[in-house]
């Protein structure tokens, strides 16, 4: 546990649930305390190629559409660029800081309607990628041999078509329904937050009588923040749902004599210190529901294990009280679980090698910033 965090009362909440305004501040303090910056590009990474592809596609689609929206605002509201996009805004140049006059309530009402309609297009069916497709992918990965699970592509897994709810067991069905509902609601929350960020950027520009060109720069920075919001959601929640689907699949396997399901945590070299210390190579027992009492410990054959169960998370827990979650441990987390039992050492070695290879590939893509 880092000493800096022990002295700070931080609520680490679900990154999809944006009602807590302390979230961004808490994340910044957490990053500083851990010595880990999510803005550096060195996010944690999944060992599974299909999961990385799903995350990249989900993030990329939204980022491209946010850029289209940014360009539409510059052309249709600021008149600084020619229109070359799919967005249909109101077409009036109403954002003009030179006048120094605040936009009227009526004008903001028009802008908000346009923005929220545009966000509906930007995020499209991404709640399906986050929930249904990710859980389908987790189930498929759990059912494959380790070597195949590591190398299978998103297209080859056929998870992109989703998982038919009626074909799954009640626990899986309930988990998918909850994940979809949560993702859909929180994308709406994200849109509301992003509209406010846009609103505040324009209002501040008007108060300071900045030029349209300076406002263009500030809007570009604002949309960069929107991208980071989305990346945090996509990476964290896809990883979360993939992991929970894998655990449910493992629990549903036929077990002789009611044997317990043990899993081992796997973290990448790019993982934060907490995950490396608390998750990597740690053996846990998977239960269908929390053990009796308020803790997460269970004794099996005279040995105490940490228990995880589908849905166990650090949502709402102070940083100093984190426990090992079933899905993702924190924003941007990509820690994974693999079945643990004697005789599968080769599979562990394959997974570790895949994690190292994926991490190296990600590090090689990062362009270092060199000061002049």
Helices and strands as residue ranges (DSSP letters): H 3-6, E 11-12, H 23-34, G 38-40, H 49-76, G 97-99, H 105-123, H 126-128, I 129-133, H 134-143, H 146-151, H 154-157, G 159-161, G 165-167, H 170-207, H 212-252, G 256-258, E 261-266, H 273-278, E 283-287, E 297-300, E 303-309, E 317-318, G 319-321, E 336-339, H 345-365
